[in-house]
Amino acid sequence: MTTDFDYKVPELFGPVVFRPSFNKFEPINETQAWSLFFTASREDKILGFNGETGRFFTYSLVALIVASTLADLIF
């Protein structure tokens, strides 16, 4: 049995953002951005394709910042 996989390609094991297929200056959604953040740019689809996941993390971060700021001002 033979396979057509070429595991010697350096882009295969490098960060996703440096792969030629990804780096075309196309906009990415929030879910892809959070996936890249959580995996240190190793995978952009680890959180799936649902846009709600990215918005959840973004709004959670905004809520944490607002709550921290209000707590600092009050106390």
Summary of the structure (lengths in Angstrom):
residues: 75
radius of gyration: 18.0
end to end distance: 68.9
largest distance: 69.0
contacts: 142
relative contact order: 0.12
helix: 53%
strand: 0%
